[in-house]
Amino acid sequence: MDARLRAQPRARIADVACGAGWSSIAFARAYPEVTVDGFDLDGPSIERARRNAAEAGVADRVSFQVRDAAEATAGSYQLVAVFEAIHDLARPVDVLRAMRGLVADDGAVLVVDEKVADQFAAPGDEVERLMYTYSVLCCLPVGLSEWPSAGTGTVMRAATLRRYAREAGFTDVEVLPIEHDVLRFYRLRG
């Protein structure tokens, strides 16, 4: 993927649930040849993202739209990414299905979410306890603010993401060998 994002013709990246745009901006800085489209439901976040991109000097290659990712139309992106958001969504399967429709045949879908244990074991390590705190106080209430809701919350086990991905039509979920203290990187295929 790194080689494709550096090559011509210019690659396109979709940044789903982009918030204030920092991941979109990071892509544009790391890969000067790409164009990035960031999508988020929250209008004020998109306004902030546009300002952040302008201040970072990448607004010519990064655009932002207020858009429900679950209703995204088909696209042709070489990379479709979502960072720390699947667990917040009321309809994660719908969003993953839309992401599958946005990726080009030669593209990749990347999901980055919290690195929690594969199974619950009390009392849990420090990261697990921290993630449960985030879940109870923030992420789970956000996910439950719409109905119907999957009610996932911050502590989304790898098996849960695999199930969501299968339901969205993906055939394979690979946990990428990227070392990080609190994040897990998944590549979805099919």
Secondary structure, 3 states (H helix, E strand, C coil): CHHHHHCCCCCEEEEECCCCCHHHHHHHHHCCCCEEEEEECCHHHHHHHHHHHHHHCCCCCEEEEECCHHHCCCCCEEEEEEECCHHHCCCHHHHHHHHHHHEEEEEEEEEEEECCCCCCCCCCCHHHHHHHHHHHHHHHHHHCCCCCCCCCCCCCCHHHHHHHHHHCCCCEEEECCCCCCCEEEEEEEC
